[in-house]
Amino acid sequence: MKIEVNHEADCALFVVSESVDALTAPELAKAITDEIARGHVNLVVDLTGVDFMSSAGLRILLGALKESRSHGGDLRITSTNPGVDKVLKMSGFHNIAKVLSSQVEALSSFRP
């Protein structure tokens, strides 16, 4: 798994690629936790480049959602990968977090 972290406006943008599974998910969790500790509580996780995501990845996203909201922020997910989208829909993520089709759409959703 590869993670690139950028800062856009008041958001931390995580561009994730390759696989998010039991072996790699802790790295994503640490990156997210570190950004929240630095005060970046509005998070965008771009999964467009992810080719596989296991339940471990879903747990990390759920934890990130709860942690960001507990600090007054929120989480947006972007994905155009049909396989990842299916996992997000089947797990109910579309009901608890905004899942959008682009980084621009996700970042702008934080603006009033």
N, C-alpha and C positions, 0 to 999 in steps of 0.2 A: 504494500500500500504506500502511496505517496500522498502527502498533505502539504498544500501550500496555503499559508495564512497571510491574508492581506487585510488592510483596514480601509474601509470605504465609508465616509461620513462617520456616523456613530456606530458602525457595525464591524464585527469581525467576520470576515469571509473565509471559509474553509473550502478549498478546492481539493476534492478527494478523488483519487484514481486507483485503479486496479481492484483488489479484493478487500472487503471489510468482513473479517471473520474472527473467530476466537483468538487467533494468534496476533492479529493486527489491531483489533478494536481497542485494546488498552492504550495504544499510541494516540488514537483519535480522542479518546477520553481525556488523556493528559493534555493534549493540545487545547481542547475546549476548556477544561478546568483552569489551565494557566491563563487563558484569555479572560475568563470571567474574574479571576483573581486580580487581573490588571484593570478591571473596571469595564471591560467590553462585554456588556450583558445582552446586547442585541446581536444575534448570531444568524448567519446564513451558511448552511452546509450544502455545497454543490456536489451532488452525486452523479452528475452527468457522465463522468469518466469512470464510474465504478462498474465493473463487469460482473461482480458477485457480491451479495450482502447476506450474511447469515443472521440468525436471531441475536447473536452477540452484537452486531452492528445496530440492530433495532433497539437493544437495551441501552446502548450508548446514546443514541438519539433521544430516547425517552428520558434518560438521566439528564442530558443536556437541556432538554425542554423544561424539566422541573427545576433544575438549578438556575437557569436563566430567568425563569418567571419568579422564582423566590427572591431574586435580586432586582426585580422590577423591569426585566427585559423580556425577550421572547425569542423564539426560534423559527426560522423559515428554512424549508428544504427545497432545493431545485433539482430536478431530474428530467431528462428526456430519454432515459434508457427504459425501454419497455419492461425488461426483466425486473429492474429495481422498482419501477412504478407499480408493478404487480405485487411485489412484496410489501410495499408501503400501503397499498390499498387493502390487501388481504389482512394486514395487521391492524388496520384501522387508523393509521397515521393521518390520513386525510380528514379524519374527524377531530383530531386533537391538535394538529399543527397545520399551518398553511404549506401546501406543497405546490410549488409554482414551476413554470417551465423555463424561466431564465433568471440569471443573476440580476439583471436590471429590474425585472418585475419584483423579485424578492427584496432587493435593496430599497426600491421606491415604496414598497408596502409599509416600511417603517416611518415614512414621512407623513405628516398630517395632511 
